[in-house]
């Protein structure tokens, strides 16, 4: 991973509007690759990567799952399985965001999707990137979400935010470790000067893989221009 990206929103728009298929998001962790059998039988899922346009400091919304549900306590994007009633992964990502954080689909400008990401747990995740222009409203569905955070997009696009923890000489996992703003109200305003990034968080698993995937995709696209 390389240096921090600047002017990320125009670059993101240009990247996601470019024609052609997206490359599969690589698994950045040092672990056994997802097998072909798992990939062939993976359950289709979708998540929304919600980017809030807060003035000069765009942020990314992250949720913490309630402890009593599957993957309890994990920090992740709003999302879930693509249902048969969903017209597309984009529709599924927006539906799940409405269910989990009461984010109205009309408040999201969908830019497009990153490449597919396969998990060891047997999911094929379609990450959908969407912009939120404040003012906007969110509210955690406490049956599924315990907390909502904002992290700086500039931190997501900075290699210093990512650390590798080695469990053995050949097995290790990346994590995003930085400060976040804990959303304690249901209103997202346009300015970021009045919010505090004072909560330490650690994002791991597939979610950090997709953050790194976003970072690497934008780096590669910028170098191709």
Secondary structure, DSSP 8 states (H G I E B T S, - for coil): --S--SSHHHHHHHHHHSSS--------SBS----HHHHHT-EEEEEEEEEE--TTS-EEEEEEE-TTSTTTT-EE-SEEE--TT-SSHHHHHHHHHHHHH---GGGEEEEEEEEEEE-TTSEEEEEEEEEE-SSEE----TTTEEEEEEEEHHHHT-GGGEEEEESSSS-EEEEEEEEEEE--SSEE-S--TTS---EEEEE-HHHHHHHHHHHHHHHHHHHH-
